[in-house]
């Protein structure tokens, strides 16, 4: 039993090199997992990368595998409210006691690696190793691992995915990964390993060429959305959407997904194909492991906290973690499709190293007013006043409010939605701009932690 408390372990982790600072090497984390006995090699891995949709897709893969009777571990990032969300066992966040135990078990080896290197292990390197160790100890039947950033040099890439999933690739983290999708795809393609199956969501032709070239170089099989699997049809339904899928081994008609948005339908198709690939589904043996009933049951309980999540009604308040133009465009399209807000009031808190101008442009057509605020992650978050100046260039000054405190911004947005809706219709509030903003808003408005099944 460790003498450390959960708060003390969290503080130790947060004191390390932050995950937004990247040193492109796997040497430190590879040395650490070697000292731990390479726990990431003790179970099959589904490895996910991409620009948007990774976490939602990982949650869907996890749910389908659990419905198939497998014990799962899932590692995702970043977290919304508690770091424990990143490490889940059978769909539930690792509890505080076990979190402390795992850290205590690996800390001596962390200290050895720290002493051997000029730069100590980063926060992300340590928590990645914690996840691998926790999954080995559980033990799990399969681990669903989401990269933190990029692919080739991401700490998770010391694991070799049997299935490698690449969600749509666009520009994000340009200062680290590159300023165009093709360059970024080159880095992300590094998770495709020899002998694996690469499940590729719909990509631009240029990105697809990069990914297919990597798969050919390492001898990986490929399943492509739009060719080998995909969404056959979808329609908006109460609380989500009704979707028919073409899977790798068969068709799955009229499956209810309790999430909004066309992009979530495509995430679901990708997740389904990944699970089929892992279980060896084909037209010949699909009935042995995957059935329509299994898919229906697996998707029925899906949640995606902080992703188009309705956290309050009267007026409706939605929390969404979109933080780049590609994600914001998808969110804007989803709000328009699934809701009839008149007016929609936005609450925006962004990171200053993102394409904030592009995010604002995506939201301008759907938001009557935007309330600019700042989340508490002060090292990277854009000051509310600076965000307000950018917003005024796109929205016009009369459609922009600046409220430095998030709670004040939410209160004013709700008030505006209520007041203006009296004459105009049904008002709504969309809180977005970053994962941190979504998480902090969720903490203020939702009682149940993000990682717990609802």
C-alpha positions in Angstrom: 0.0 0.0 0.0 1.4 3.4 -1.0 1.8 6.2 1.4 1.1 8.7 -1.4 -2.3 10.2 -1.9 -4.0 10.5 -5.2 -3.5 14.3 -5.1 0.2 13.8 -4.4 0.5 11.5 -7.4 -1.4 13.9 -9.6 0.9 16.7 -8.5 4.0 14.6 -9.3 2.7 13.9 -12.8 1.7 17.5 -13.5 5.2 18.7 -12.4 6.7 16.8 -15.3 7.3 18.1 -18.8 3.9 18.9 -20.2 2.4 16.9 -23.1 2.2 19.8 -25.4 6.1 20.0 -25.5 7.3 17.3 -27.8 10.8 15.7 -28.0 10.7 13.5 -31.0 12.2 10.3 -29.6 10.8 7.0 -28.3 14.1 6.2 -26.5 13.0 7.2 -23.0 9.6 5.6 -23.0 11.0 2.5 -24.8 13.6 2.1 -22.0 10.9 2.5 -19.4 8.6 -0.2 -20.8 11.6 -2.5 -21.3 12.3 -2.1 -17.5 8.6 -2.9 -16.8 8.8 -6.1 -18.9 7.1 -4.6 -22.0 3.6 -4.9 -20.7 2.2 -3.4 -24.0 3.2 -6.7 -25.7 1.0 -8.9 -23.4 -2.3 -8.1 -25.1 -3.5 -7.3 -28.6 -3.8 -3.5 -29.4 -6.1 -1.5 -31.5 -4.1 1.8 -32.1 -5.8 5.0 -33.2 -4.6 8.2 -34.6 -6.1 11.0 -36.8 -6.9 14.7 -36.4 -10.5 14.5 -35.2 -12.7 11.8 -33.9 -10.1 9.6 -32.2 -11.6 9.6 -28.7 -15.2 9.0 -29.9 -14.0 6.2 -32.2 -12.0 4.6 -29.4 -15.0 4.7 -27.1 -17.0 3.0 -29.8 -14.4 0.3 -30.4 -14.2 -0.3 -26.6 -18.0 -0.6 -26.3 -18.3 -3.1 -29.2 -15.5 -5.2 -27.8 -17.1 -5.3 -24.4 -20.4 -6.3 -26.0 -18.5 -9.2 -27.7 -17.5 -10.4 -24.2 -13.9 -9.1 -24.1 -12.3 -7.4 -21.1 -10.9 -4.1 -22.4 -8.5 -1.4 -21.4 -8.7 2.0 -23.1 -6.2 4.8 -23.1 -7.3 8.2 -24.4 -6.3 11.8 -24.2 -6.6 14.5 -23.2 -9.0 14.2 -20.3 -12.0 16.4 -19.6 -12.2 16.5 -15.8 -9.9 14.0 -14.2 -6.7 12.4 -15.4 -8.2 9.0 -14.4 -10.4 9.2 -17.5 -7.4 8.4 -19.6 -7.0 4.9 -18.2 -10.2 2.9 -18.3 -10.9 -0.8 -17.5 -14.0 -2.3 -18.9 -15.4 1.1 -19.7 -14.8 2.6 -16.2 -12.0 5.0 -15.2 -9.3 3.5 -13.0 -10.1 4.3 -9.4 -8.0 6.6 -7.3 -6.5 3.8 -5.2 -5.4 1.7 -8.2 -4.1 4.8 -10.0 -1.8 5.5 -7.0 -0.8 1.8 -6.8 0.2 1.7 -10.5 2.2 4.9 -10.2 4.0 3.6 -7.1 4.8 0.3 -8.8 6.5 2.0 -11.8 8.0 5.0 -10.0 11.4 3.2 -9.2 11.8 2.5 -12.9 10.8 6.0 -13.8 13.5 7.3 -11.6 16.1 5.0 -13.3 15.1 6.4 -16.7 15.2 9.9 -15.4 18.7 9.4 -14.1 19.9 8.1 -17.5 18.7 10.9 -19.6 19.3 14.6 -20.1 15.5 15.2 -20.1 13.4 13.3 -17.6 10.3 11.5 -18.7 7.4 13.7 -19.6 3.9 13.6 -18.1 2.6 11.8 -21.2 5.4 9.2 -21.3 4.8 8.3 -17.6 1.0 8.0 -17.9 1.3 6.0 -21.1 3.5 3.5 -19.2 1.0 3.5 -16.4 -1.8 2.6 -18.8 0.2 -0.3 -20.3 1.1 -1.6 -16.8 -2.5 -1.3 -15.5 -3.8 -3.2 -18.6 -1.3 -6.0 -18.1 -2.1 -6.3 -14.5 -5.8 -6.4 -15.0 -5.4 -8.4 -17.3 -7.2 -7.2 -20.3 -8.1 -9.2 -23.4 -7.5 -6.2 -25.7 -6.3 -2.6 -25.3 -7.7 0.3 -27.3 -4.9 2.9 -27.4 -5.3 6.5 -28.7 -2.2 8.4 -29.7 -1.5 11.7 -27.8 -0.1 13.6 -30.7 0.9 12.6 -34.2 1.9 8.9 -34.5 5.5 8.0 -35.3 7.0 9.7 -32.3 4.1 9.4 -30.0 4.8 7.6 -26.7 2.0 5.1 -27.5 3.9 3.9 -30.6 6.1 1.5 -28.6 3.0 -0.7 -28.8 2.3 -2.5 -32.1 -1.3 -2.4 -33.1 -2.8 -5.5 -34.6 -5.3 -3.0 -36.0 -4.3 0.6 -36.8 -7.1 3.1 -37.2 -6.6 6.5 -38.8 -9.5 8.9 -38.5 -9.8 11.9 -40.9 -6.5 13.8 -41.2 -6.5 17.6 -41.3 -4.3 20.4 -40.0 -3.8 20.7 -36.2 -0.7 21.2 -34.1 0.8 22.7 -37.2 3.8 24.1 -35.3 4.7 20.5 -34.3 3.3 18.2 -37.0 3.5 20.3 -40.1 1.3 22.9 -41.9 -0.4 20.6 -44.5 -2.4 17.3 -44.3 0.1 15.4 -46.4 3.0 16.1 -44.0 0.9 15.3 -41.0 -0.3 12.1 -42.6 3.3 11.0 -43.0 3.8 11.3 -39.2 0.5 9.6 -38.3 1.2 6.7 -40.8 3.9 5.6 -38.4 1.4 3.6 -36.3 0.8 1.2 -39.2 2.9 -1.8 -38.4 4.1 -4.8 -40.3 1.4 -7.5 -40.7 -1.3 -5.3 -39.2 -4.6 -4.2 -40.7 -5.0 -0.4 -41.3 -8.5 0.8 -41.1 -8.7 4.1 -42.9 -11.5 6.6 -42.5 -12.4 8.7 -45.4 -9.4 10.8 -46.4 -8.5 13.3 -49.1 -6.8 11.6 -52.1 -3.4 13.1 -51.1 -3.6 11.8 -47.6 -4.9 8.4 -48.6 -1.8 8.1 -51.0 0.6 8.6 -48.0 -1.3 6.1 -45.8 -1.5 3.5 -48.5 2.2 3.8 -49.4 3.1 3.2 -45.7 0.8 0.2 -45.6 2.4 -1.2 -48.7 5.9 -0.7 -47.3 5.2 -2.6 -44.2 2.9 -5.3 -45.7 -0.2 -4.2 -43.8 -3.7 -5.1 -45.1 -6.0 -2.1 -45.7 -9.7 -1.5 -45.2 -10.9 1.9 -46.6 -14.0 3.7 -45.8 -16.1 4.2 -49.0 -14.6 1.1 -50.6 -14.5 -1.7 -48.0 -16.9 -0.3 -45.4 -19.0 2.7 -44.7 -22.2 4.4 -44.0 -25.0 3.3 -46.4 -27.7 5.6 -45.0 -28.5 7.7 -42.0 -31.4 9.7 -40.7 -31.9 12.0 -37.8 -33.7 10.4 -34.9 -34.8 11.6 -31.4 -31.6 11.7 -29.3 -29.3 10.6 -32.1 -29.5 9.0 -35.5 -30.5 5.8 -37.3 -27.7 4.3 -39.4 -27.3 1.5 -41.9 -23.7 0.3 -42.2 -21.7 -1.8 -44.7 -19.2 -3.6 -42.6 -16.2 -5.7 -43.7 -18.2 -8.8 -43.3 -21.8 -7.8 -43.8 -24.5 -5.2 -43.5 -26.0 -3.9 -40.3 -29.3 -2.1 -41.0 -31.1 0.5 -38.9 -28.7 0.8 -36.0 -29.5 3.5 -33.5 -26.5 5.7 -32.4 -27.3 8.0 -29.5 -24.9 10.7 -30.8 -25.6 13.6 -33.2 -23.7 14.4 -36.4 -22.7 12.9 -39.7 -19.1 12.7 -38.4 -20.2 10.5 -35.6 -21.9 8.1 -38.1 -18.5 7.9 -39.9 -16.7 7.4 -36.6 -19.1 4.5 -35.9 -18.5 2.9 -39.3 -14.7 3.1 -38.7 -15.0 1.7 -35.2 -17.2 -1.2 -36.5 -14.6 -2.0 -39.2 -11.8 -1.9 -36.7 -13.6 -4.4 -34.4 -14.4 -6.6 -37.4 -10.8 -6.6 -38.4 -9.6 -7.5 -35.0 -12.1 -10.4 -34.7 -11.3 -11.6 -38.2 -14.8 -10.8 -39.5 -15.4 -11.6 -43.1 -18.4 -12.5 -45.3 -17.7 -16.1 -44.5 -17.4 -16.1 -40.7 -19.2 -12.9 -39.7 -21.9 -14.8 -37.9 -19.4 -16.4 -35.6 -18.4 -13.2 -33.8 -20.3 -10.2 -35.1 -24.1 -9.9 -35.3 -26.5 -7.1 -35.9 -27.7 -7.6 -32.3 -24.2 -7.2 -30.9 -23.6 -4.1 -33.0 -27.0 -2.6 -31.9 -26.4 -3.3 -28.3 -22.8 -2.0 -28.4 -23.8 1.3 -30.0 -27.0 1.7 -27.9 -25.1 2.7 -24.7 -22.4 4.9 -26.4 -21.7 8.2 -24.8 -19.1 10.7 -25.9 -18.7 13.3 -23.1 -17.8 16.7 -24.3 -18.6 15.9 -27.9 -21.9 17.5 -28.9 -23.1 16.6 -25.4 -26.4 18.2 -24.1 -25.7 19.1 -20.5 -28.8 21.2 -19.8 -32.3 21.9 -21.2 -34.5 25.0 -21.1 -32.5 26.4 -22.7 -30.5 23.6 -24.3 -26.8 23.9 -23.5 -24.3 21.8 -25.5 -20.7 21.2 -24.7 -18.3 20.4 -27.5 -14.5 19.9 -27.5 -13.9 21.0 -31.2 -10.6 23.0 -31.2 -9.6 23.3 -34.9 -11.4 24.4 -38.0 -12.1 20.9 -39.3 -13.7 20.0 -36.0 -15.6 23.3 -35.7 -17.0 22.9 -39.2 -18.3 19.4 -38.3 -19.8 20.8 -35.0 -21.5 23.6 -36.9 -23.0 21.2 -39.4 -24.2 19.0 -36.6 -25.9 21.8 -34.7 -27.7 22.9 -37.8 -28.8 19.4 -38.6 -29.9 18.2 -35.2 -31.3 21.3 -33.6 -33.5 24.3 -34.5 -32.0 27.0 -32.3 -33.2 30.5 -32.8 -31.0 32.0 -31.6 -27.8 30.1 -30.9 -25.4 31.8 -28.5 -21.8 30.6 -28.5 -19.3 30.5 -25.6 -15.8 30.2 -26.9 -12.5 29.6 -25.0 -9.5 28.7 -27.2 -5.9 27.9 -27.0 -3.6 30.5 -28.5 -1.5 27.9 -30.5 -4.6 26.9 -32.5 -6.1 28.3 -35.7 -8.5 30.4 -33.7 -9.5 32.5 -36.7 -10.5 29.4 -38.7 -12.6 28.2 -35.7 -14.4 31.6 -35.5 -15.1 31.5 -39.2 -16.7 28.1 -38.9 -19.1 29.3 -36.2 -20.0 32.7 -37.5 -22.8 31.5 -39.8 -24.6 29.7 -37.0 -24.1 31.9 -33.9 -26.1 35.0 -33.3 -23.7 36.2 -30.5 -20.4 34.8 -29.3 -19.2 35.2 -25.7 -15.5 35.1 -25.6 -13.9 33.7 -22.4 -10.8 32.0 -21.1 -10.3 28.6 -19.6 -8.0 28.1 -16.6 -5.2 26.5 -18.6 -3.4 29.8 -18.5 -0.1 28.8 -20.1 -1.7 28.1 -23.5 -5.1 29.6 -23.3 -5.9 32.8 -25.3 -6.9 35.8 -23.2 -10.6 36.6 -23.5 -9.9 40.1 -24.6 -7.6 38.9 -27.4 -10.1 36.3 -28.5 -12.8 39.1 -28.5 -10.7 41.2 -30.9 -10.4 38.3 -33.3 -14.1 37.6 -33.0 -15.0 41.2 -33.7 -13.2 41.0 -37.0 -15.4 38.1 -38.1 -18.7 38.6 -36.3 -18.7 42.4 -35.9 -18.4 44.1 -32.6 -22.1 44.2 -31.9 -22.2 40.3 -31.9 -19.3 39.8 -29.5 -19.2 39.9 -25.7 -16.1 39.4 -23.6 -16.4 37.7 -20.2 -12.9 36.5 -18.8 -14.5 34.1 -16.3 -16.1 31.0 -17.8 -19.0 30.9 -15.3 -19.9 34.5 -16.1 -19.7 33.7 -19.9 -22.0 30.7 -19.4 -24.5 32.7 -17.3 -24.7 35.5 -19.8 -25.0 33.1 -22.8 -27.9 31.3 -21.1 -29.6 34.7 -20.3 -29.2 35.8 -23.9 -30.6 32.5 -25.2 -33.6 32.8 -22.9 -34.4 36.5 -23.5 -34.0 36.4 -27.3 -35.9 33.2 -27.6 -39.1 34.8 -26.3 -39.5 36.6 -29.6 -37.5 34.4 -32.0 -38.0 30.8 -31.1 -36.0 28.2 -29.1 -32.7 29.4 -27.8 -29.6 27.3 -27.3 -26.0 27.7 -26.1 -22.9 26.0 -27.5 -19.8 26.0 -25.3 -16.7 25.1 -27.3 -13.2 26.0 -28.5 -11.0 23.5 -26.7 -11.1 20.3 -24.7 -10.2 22.2 -21.6 -13.1 24.7 -22.0 -15.5 21.8 -22.6 -14.2 19.9 -19.5 -14.4 22.9 -17.2 -17.9 23.8 -18.5 -18.9 20.2 -18.0 -17.7 20.3 -14.4 -19.8 23.3 -13.8 -23.0 21.9 -15.4 -22.9 18.1 -15.0 -22.7 16.1 -11.8 -21.5 12.8 -13.1 -17.7 12.6 -14.0 -17.0 12.4 -17.8 -15.3 9.0 -17.6 -18.2 7.1 -16.0 -20.8 5.3 -18.1 -24.1 7.1 -18.1 
